[in-house]
């Protein structure tokens, strides 16, 4: 028995998300090309590291864009959930690339710190300003959906960290121009890399929890069982599974023993009570209950299938 409360975004909103992602992709391609050329000409590792991060942004935004398109495709007999998890996979991939890029930057920063180079600071300053403006615009475009969608949050974090990295590069360029502190280039690269690991880890952990079908952290299975067991006619709720399909859907399936051999209409009334309880208190919007009466199966809350 299934009941769903609809909370999907409208097609117009999905189209707007896709448009904003596409604009952000174009902006980041512009930044990447400019910073690669500028980093080679100026000799700035922090500028090249920012360009590498921007390139990872381009890839991550393309992944997010494709996932956004796939998530709109309809379910079918051989894909009964459609592509609803495409955006979660995109978030996982993007978080992984953030951490990989960060490790590469740390290695290069340590090498450069041992052997600092003279750097053309004027070029670094102007290109970091370009990065701040373009990434700042992209951040504003994606900010609205970042709190509601893990895929959009992964793209948003890529762009936000890149904007902050460009600010750091700008500060470094000014210090190199006026004080000839060329070692600051390596220090800033290390700082950017550490921050990438920090934000990437949280997103990687969240997306992994969803992909592994873990129970959402803010939901207590034991608490749900206790409340459902208090309902009239219910004897015992057991064999419970709770997982998050995507940003908008949390699923629960369970077996329920009833006190007596009730009618189907009585079961429907109890099911409605359970659905309303789960939706309003836990935001669980997809419920599948197997009714039982004197069935000899395992009665533990969690049963390993």
Helices and strands as residue ranges (DSSP letters): E 2-4, H 11-42, H 45-70, H 86-114, H 121-146, H 150-179, H 184-211, H 221-229, E 234-244, E 250-258, H 264-282, E 286-292
